[in-house]
């Protein structure tokens, strides 16, 4: 049997969610609210986090290994919840890898739905983005936004210290608030009308960010937007054969210590992380 035939056989009624670590659980949380009757497999590549500081080639290679793991587990559709992987690897995965390795399956990212949502807002003439260095340097958000609305002024800032602070459980510390203020000040001065949280971890600091930015600046919840867009996508693509399940299963995989993953992961997800295992996804 060829590899392609085997892969086709192995496709199951499962949606995969991939992130470089725990952050994607902030997205899955919204999937579970909006689309609770589907089967999900979550993979967090915590052993190799942060992706945000890595080169485009490394981000692509790591993402391909992660996607391959999820397809082998039977996922028909994978959402790359990680902004860094969405901005640096998604297009290449869709164009080069998917057509030969898994032509009957799909991979979606998070940048397009969030950019579409923001670009649709009335009376918005400027928007800010915060994200990892790799996400901001890729200019993926900037490119999507200007395609959707060429009149939109886009201001971007990389905020690399936020992920380690959140991973360290320092979200509520005054030091984190101080760093946030320093990062957000240039965007406040530029009088943006909305701020995109362009990183899976940042919804965890959304309340603090909203406080600093003030009432006039909208800070949409990316998970909500991505979940609504996934619901719409599933409605438009019945040919994928993804359907609701009577006996829903959720599985979680991490490439690093599951004890650590569970500790913060349950806070991110807002519920228990059952069926959590450690996996090795890299060839080396
Ligand atoms: N998940 C990444 C993102 O959304 C943040 C963490 C990382 O740098 O790997 O960009």
Boltz pocket constraint, residues with backbone or C-beta under 6 A from the ligand:
constraints:
  - pocket:
      binder: B
      contacts: [[A, 19], [A, 20], [A, 21], [A, 23], [A, 24], [A, 48], [A, 49], [A, 50], [A, 51], [A, 52], [A, 53], [A, 81], [A, 82], [A, 83], [A, 84], [A, 85], [A, 131], [A, 132], [A, 135], [A, 163], [A, 198], [A, 199], [A, 200], [A, 201]]
      max_distance: 6.0
